[in-house]
């Protein structure tokens, strides 16, 4: 791979080259700046890392600049939160070629995030919980605001012991300050990723990653599925790996890193082979060469 995930034609069969294809920085709700993420990835022995912040690609240029001296590749990515009825589905966009094409829609999604944060604060205040929108935005900084920032504000103000407690008490689905996201279909998320020249990957599907569900999303243009994720059991990984091959979906995986220094979500902990990123890059190239049809004769190649 070269910068952006393109290039190396023959993966190392020694299986000692690893990547992490799901990470977050301070551009959204991660704890480490994009340049720091790249340095952590280098220290972890990774040959490439995908930066997949929520609804923003603002951290990608900084990460790519840091990669020039770190000696690893940065794969431009994004994580989109699609909402259909009462179900939220996360779609990763990987190997993005034209991030500028995403920006108008991403800006609208970030504005929706800000409205949601304000609504959550209002709901908390209605319950007598003294947290302000300013507190939340201070935790978000210049990044895209989300529930983790509200959770951090609750912890900082003494209303929760830690972020898990904040979600359990106030922010999880059905809790007093839960506010649903504005509608954004999975098909729209996939189309947006394709418009930027990337591949669309179903993130951490867990038990929802059934054959029927994957076939449904494949019909909407889905390119891949996240096989390895800290939330997946061994059975999940085996099932998703088998279905990915059967349905000709490229496999993906990553730590979903937000800054953890121990536990299952440490950067690089999922041991994702670089060959997976290479397959994704080839799929993205074939998709672009085919003029937007990922299931053309070129798009289905695994060579």
C-alpha positions in Angstrom: 0.0 0.0 0.0 1.0 3.6 -0.6 -0.6 6.6 1.0 -4.4 6.2 0.8 -4.2 2.4 0.8 -3.3 1.9 -2.9 -0.5 0.0 -4.4 1.4 -3.0 -3.1 0.5 -5.7 -5.6 1.5 -8.7 -3.6 0.7 -9.0 0.1 3.4 -10.5 2.3 2.6 -14.2 2.8 4.5 -14.2 6.1 1.4 -12.7 7.6 3.5 -10.3 9.8 2.0 -7.1 8.2 -1.0 -5.8 10.1 -3.3 -2.9 9.8 -6.1 -1.3 11.8 -9.1 -0.3 9.7 -11.3 1.3 12.3 -10.0 4.2 14.5 -11.1 7.5 15.8 -9.3 10.8 16.7 -10.1 14.1 18.3 -11.7 15.1 14.9 -14.7 13.2 16.3 -14.9 11.4 19.7 -11.4 10.0 20.0 -8.9 11.0 22.7 -5.8 11.4 20.6 -5.1 13.9 17.8 -4.7 12.5 14.2 -0.9 12.9 14.3 -0.8 11.1 17.6 -2.9 8.3 16.3 -0.4 7.7 13.5 2.5 7.7 15.9 0.7 5.2 18.1 0.0 3.0 15.0 3.7 3.1 14.1 4.7 2.2 17.7 2.2 -0.7 17.5 4.0 -2.1 14.5 1.2 -1.5 12.0 1.9 -0.9 8.3 -1.3 1.1 7.8 -4.2 2.6 9.7 -7.6 3.9 8.6 -8.8 7.0 10.2 -12.6 6.6 10.4 -14.0 9.5 12.4 -17.7 10.0 12.8 -19.2 12.1 10.1 -16.0 13.9 9.3 -12.8 13.6 7.3 -11.2 16.7 8.9 -8.5 14.7 10.6 -7.3 12.9 7.5 -4.8 15.6 6.2 -3.1 15.8 9.5 -2.8 12.1 9.8 -1.5 11.8 6.2 1.1 14.5 6.9 2.3 12.6 10.0 2.5 9.4 8.0 5.1 10.8 5.7 7.7 10.7 8.6 6.2 7.8 10.5 6.7 5.4 7.6 3.2 3.9 7.6 0.2 4.4 5.4 -3.0 6.3 6.3 -6.2 5.1 4.6 -8.7 7.9 4.3 -12.0 6.9 5.9 -15.1 7.9 7.7 -17.8 6.3 9.8 -21.4 7.2 8.9 -24.4 6.5 11.2 -27.3 5.5 9.1 -30.8 5.5 10.7 -33.7 3.5 9.4 -36.9 3.4 11.5 -35.6 2.6 15.0 -32.4 0.9 13.9 -29.0 2.6 13.7 -26.5 1.0 11.3 -22.8 2.2 11.1 -21.2 2.1 7.6 -17.4 2.6 7.2 -16.1 4.4 4.1 -12.6 3.2 3.4 -10.0 4.1 0.7 -11.8 7.4 0.0 -10.3 9.1 -3.1 -12.3 12.4 -3.2 -13.0 13.5 0.4 -14.1 16.9 -0.9 -17.1 15.2 -2.5 -18.3 14.2 1.0 -18.0 17.5 2.7 -21.4 19.1 1.9 -23.3 16.1 3.2 -20.9 15.6 6.2 -21.4 19.2 7.2 -25.2 18.6 7.3 -24.7 15.5 9.4 -22.5 17.4 11.8 -25.1 20.1 12.1 -27.6 17.4 12.9 -25.2 16.1 15.6 -25.1 19.6 17.2 -28.9 19.8 17.2 -29.0 16.4 18.9 -26.5 17.4 21.5 -28.5 20.5 22.3 -31.7 18.4 22.6 -29.9 16.0 25.0 -28.7 18.9 27.2 -32.3 20.2 27.3 -33.6 16.8 28.3 -30.9 16.5 31.0 -31.8 20.0 32.3 -35.4 19.1 32.4 -34.4 16.3 34.9 -32.5 18.8 37.0 -29.1 17.6 35.7 -26.9 20.7 35.6 -24.9 20.3 32.4 -24.7 23.0 29.7 -24.2 22.8 26.0 -21.0 24.8 26.5 -19.7 22.0 28.7 -20.4 19.5 26.0 -18.9 21.5 23.2 -15.8 22.1 25.3 -15.2 18.4 25.4 -15.9 18.1 21.6 -13.4 20.9 20.8 -13.2 21.3 17.0 -14.5 17.7 16.5 -17.9 16.4 15.5 -20.0 16.4 18.7 -21.6 13.2 19.8 -23.0 11.3 22.8 -19.5 10.5 24.2 -18.9 14.3 24.6 -22.2 14.6 26.6 -21.1 11.7 28.7 -17.7 13.3 29.4 -19.5 16.5 30.4 -21.7 14.5 32.8 -18.6 12.9 34.3 -16.8 16.2 34.6 -19.8 17.8 36.4 -20.1 14.9 38.8 -23.3 13.5 37.5 -21.8 10.1 36.5 -18.9 8.0 37.7 -17.6 7.3 34.2 -18.8 7.3 30.6 -20.4 3.9 30.9 -22.4 5.1 33.9 -23.4 8.2 32.0 -24.8 6.1 29.1 -26.5 3.7 31.5 -28.2 6.4 33.5 -29.0 9.1 30.9 -27.9 8.6 27.3 -28.6 5.0 26.2 -31.6 4.1 24.1 -34.7 4.6 26.3 -33.0 6.7 28.9 -34.2 10.1 30.0 -31.8 12.1 27.7 -31.8 9.8 24.7 -32.5 11.6 21.5 -32.8 9.6 18.3 -30.7 10.6 15.3 -32.3 12.2 12.2 -33.1 9.8 9.4 -30.2 8.9 7.0 -30.6 5.7 5.1 -28.0 3.0 4.6 -28.4 3.3 0.9 -27.7 7.0 1.1 -24.6 6.3 3.2 -23.3 3.8 0.7 -24.0 6.1 -2.2 -22.1 8.9 -0.4 -19.1 6.7 0.1 -19.1 5.5 -3.5 -19.3 9.2 -4.7 -16.0 9.7 -2.9 -14.5 6.7 -4.6 -14.4 4.5 -1.5 -15.7 1.1 -0.4 -18.6 0.8 1.9 -18.3 -1.6 4.8 -20.9 -2.7 7.3 -19.3 -1.9 10.7 -19.5 -4.2 13.7 -22.7 -6.0 12.6 -22.5 -8.6 15.4 -25.6 -10.9 15.4 -27.3 -8.7 12.8 -24.7 -9.8 10.2 -27.0 -12.6 8.9 -27.0 -13.9 5.4 -30.3 -12.2 4.7 -29.2 -8.9 6.0 -25.9 -8.9 4.2 -27.6 -9.9 0.9 -30.1 -7.0 1.4 -27.2 -4.5 1.9 -25.2 -6.0 -0.9 -28.2 -5.2 -3.2 -27.8 -1.6 -2.0 -24.2 -1.6 -3.1 -22.4 -2.7 0.1 -18.8 -3.7 -0.6 -17.6 -5.3 2.6 -18.3 -6.4 6.2 -16.3 -5.8 9.4 -15.4 -9.4 10.4 -13.1 -8.7 13.3 -14.2 -6.2 15.9 -13.8 -6.2 19.7 -17.6 -6.6 20.1 -17.6 -9.8 18.0 -17.5 -13.2 19.5 -15.5 -16.0 17.9 -18.7 -17.4 16.4 -19.5 -13.9 15.0 -16.1 -13.7 13.4 -16.4 -17.2 11.9 -19.9 -16.6 10.5 -19.1 -13.2 9.1 -15.8 -14.4 7.5 -17.7 -17.3 5.8 -20.5 -15.0 4.6 -18.0 -12.4 3.3 -16.4 -15.0 1.1 -19.7 -16.5 0.0 -21.2 -13.2 -0.9 -18.0 -11.7 -2.4 -17.8 -9.0 0.2 -14.3 -7.8 1.2 -13.5 -8.5 4.8 -12.5 -5.7 7.2 -11.7 -5.2 10.8 -10.2 -3.0 13.5 -10.1 -2.1 17.1 -12.6 0.8 16.9 -9.9 2.7 18.8 -10.8 5.8 20.7 -7.6 6.1 22.8 -7.6 3.0 25.0 -4.3 2.0 26.4 -5.3 -1.5 27.5 -8.2 -4.0 27.0 -9.7 -5.3 23.8 -9.8 -1.9 22.0 -6.1 -1.2 22.0 -4.8 0.0 18.6 -3.9 -3.0 16.5 -5.4 -5.5 18.9 -7.5 -7.2 16.3 -4.5 -8.3 14.2 -6.0 -7.4 10.8 -3.8 -8.7 7.9 -2.6 -6.1 5.5 -3.9 -8.4 2.7 -7.5 -7.3 3.7 -6.7 -3.7 3.1 -5.0 -4.6 -0.2 -8.2 -6.4 -1.3 -10.3 -3.4 -0.4 -8.0 -1.1 -2.4 -8.3 -3.3 -5.4 -12.1 -3.3 -5.0 -12.1 0.5 -4.8 -9.9 0.7 -7.9 -12.1 -1.7 -9.8 -15.2 0.2 -8.8 -13.8 3.4 -10.1 -12.5 1.9 -13.3 -15.9 0.3 -13.9 -17.5 3.8 -13.6 -19.4 3.1 -10.5 -20.6 -0.6 -10.8 -19.0 -2.5 -7.9 -20.4 -5.8 -9.2 -19.1 -5.6 -12.7 -16.6 -8.3 -13.8 -13.7 -6.1 -12.6 -15.3 -5.2 -9.3 -15.7 -8.8 -8.1 -12.0 -9.8 -8.5 -10.1 -11.0 -5.5 -6.8 -11.4 -7.3 
